Amino acid sequence: MKNILFVASEGVPFIKTGGLADVVGSLPKDIDKEYYDVRVIIPKYSCMKQAMKDKMEYVTHFYMDYHWKSEYVGILTAEVDGVKFYFVDNEGFFTSEKPYTDDPLFEITRFAFFSKAVLSALPVIGFRPDLIHCHDWQTGLVPVYLKERFAANEFYHGIKTVMTIHNLKFQGKWNVQDVEDITGLSAYYFTPDKLEAYKDANLLKGGLVYADALTTVSPTYAEEIKTQFYGEGLDGLLNARANDLRGIINGIDYTDFSPENDKKIPQPYNVENFRKEKVKNKLALQKELGLKQDEKVFMIGIVSRLTDQKGFDLIAYVLEEILSLDAIQMVVLGTGEERYENMFRYFDWKYNDKISANIYYSDELSHKIYAASDAFLMPSLFEPCGLSQLMSLKYGTLPIVRETGGLKDTVQPYNEYEGTGTGFTFANYNAHEMMHVIRYAEQVFYDDRKSWDKMVERAMNADFSWKVSAGKYQEMYDWLIGG
């Protein structure tokens, strides 16, 4: 039996702000329990729901030297779906209204504490991992601390580390002097070949330098981040470690995202009966949101953070033209930059029979949009993996995406001559190229319904379950720790 420990700043079902939590909560469930004992450790945030806190049991506590003080480290545990979770408790660091704060120095201080506490807790909880799987910059110091001070203790000898990049944009940067003081790491570690980058300390870089292997969340993104455009200043390091870097596509949990068993949608359906049943979800959503009820109209769904990264500057260029000329409806759900929130509110007012802007977040409404829409628009500037397009595929809602990162790896472009494809794609970050593809999708929907339905079939049959991804992670674990 090989012991694997996932270390992360969030994980479902306990706390979630994005796709990272889905990976940390879902992937361990699908790793083969006959060969691997996979456990997860995350912070115990005060903002976790009380029902989740009630599942936790106290294990132990101890005091740890950190930032010139003796800090309390409490350890709690809970088991969900056969996976054991641990929680690091310290009210000074993890009491906040949301999991993350807007204070970058505090974020670095609390997650450096978390990284050190995780390693310190291992002998106390009686779990010695063969491999520690770290996620994003918040855990970047785990491989550093492991090599710098813990490796001298026999308990830690031979523990391997993996660093997974979920989004390279976020790196945990601050000035060297403060980070040196906070972490207790010597000046030796703050040089350009280690934690220093462009005169700042960089916690993600520390993980990328000291981990035994690196992964990111899609094969295309693994290649993209080795270029200057996508590399966020770390492309040189990622090229130097190219042999240790692999891209493994994220999966989704089909127990949560399956139109056949989804309790959040009015009309369940499957790949056999979608031609008759799927449209009932469209009619129900049109009625709920006050759109014109018409089962034949082409409906585009958007469920997203409303930011530049997600391609909303492209949408802003052409939305007036599309709404004024095209026979479509659009349903938008999400929050983000104020200018995009207000843009959708304005167009909802101007074309209220064609577009519904829902500027908030609702899990239930997101499921209804995946089920009701004919197409799903996701024209991202960059997208490490993306989960929305995987959900829309499962619901037979054909993605319209830009060929970047995980979008390129998961959506096969429609080829009318060969009768292949699971969606519509465009290559250049260009508003009119996107509009052309939206209109091409409209044309296929209205004029060649037979081909459209065949594509829906292929999309719903595509397998992006965690089982597939878990197999690839297991290969990497075996390669690192032998077996």
C-alpha positions, 0 to 999 in steps of 0.5 A: 500500500502506497500512502499519498497525501494531498495538501491544498487550500480548499477541497469539496465538500468542505470548502470551495471557491473554484475548480481546485476544490473539485480536483482535491475532493473528487480525485482521491475517491477514484484512485485505486484504494487497493494500492493507494491510501490517499488522504487530504489535508486542508485548513479549517476555515471559520467560514466553513458551513456548520454542517461540515464542521459538525462532521469533524473530530478532534485528533490532537494539537501541538505548538510549533515555532513559527515567525518568532512565536509559538503557534497553536496547531490543532488537527481535526479529521473527518471521512467522506466517501471513503476518503480521510480528510485532516484539517489544520486549525489556528483561529489567528490564521483561518478566521475570515469571512471567505477562504481567501482575503485581499491582504497578500502579506497575510495570505503568504503568512497563513499559507507558509504557516499551513505548509510547515504545520502540515509537515510537522503534523505527520508524525503526530497523526501517524501517517507517513506519506510516500508522496505529498501532492501539493496544489497551487502556490498556497502549498509551494513551501511544502517541498521547500520546507521538506528539503530544508529542515524536515529531511534531516529527520529519519521519518521524512527520508525519501518522501517525494513531492509533486507540485500541481499548477491549477492556474499559473497566474497566481504565484504568492509573491511578496518582497524577499525581506518579509518572506525570509522573516516570516518563513524562517528560511535563510538567505540561501533560498532567496536566489534566482535559481530558488525562490527569488523571481524578479526581485520578489520572493515567489512561493509557487516558484519554490514548489516548482524548483524543489518538487520531484515532479510537476503537473498541470491540468491539461496537456495543452496548458503544459505546453503553453506555460513554457512560452512567454505569453502564458508563462507568467514569468516562469517559462524559463524554469518550466522549460528547464524542468520540461522533462519533469512536467506533465499535463493531466486533464481534470475530470468531473464527478458524474454523480453530480453532473449527469442529466439522467440523475440530476435532481436540480433540473426539471426534466431528466434525460439521457443520450437515448431520449434527449431529442424529445426530453432535453427541450423541456428544460429549455421551455421551463427555463424560458418560463422561469427567466421571463424569456419568450417560450420557443422550443425551436430558438437557438439558446446559448448558455454562459456560466462563468466569472465575468473577467477578461481571462474568460473572454468577455472583452471579445463578447463585449465587442459583438454582443450588440450585433449578435442580439440585434441580428441573430435568432438566438436567446442567451442566458448568463449566470455569474459575477465578476468585473463591474463593467461586464456585470453592467453590460449584461444588465444593459442588454437584458434591459434592451433585449429582454426577450432575447437575453437573461442576465443573472448577476449572482451565482446559483448552483441550481440555476447553473445546472438548469442552464447546462440542461436547457441550452443548445450551446455553451460559450467559453471564449477564454484568453487562457484556460488551464483546464476548464470544467464548464465545457466538460459539464456542458458536453455531458449535458449535450450542450455543445461548447463554443470555445477558443482553442487554448489549454484544456478547452483545446484538449477536450472539445473536438471541433465539428467537421461537417465533411467527416461527421466528427466533433463535439463542439465548435472552436476558433483559434485566434483571440479575435471577436469576429472570429468568435462571432463567425463560429457562433453563427456557424453553430447557429446555421448547423442548429437551424439547417442541419438538425440531424448532424447537430443531434449526432454531435450531441450524442458524441458529446454526451458519450465522451468520457471525462470522468475522474477514473481516466485522470486517476489512472494517469496520476497513478502512473506518475505516483508509481514512477516516482515512488516505485512499484 
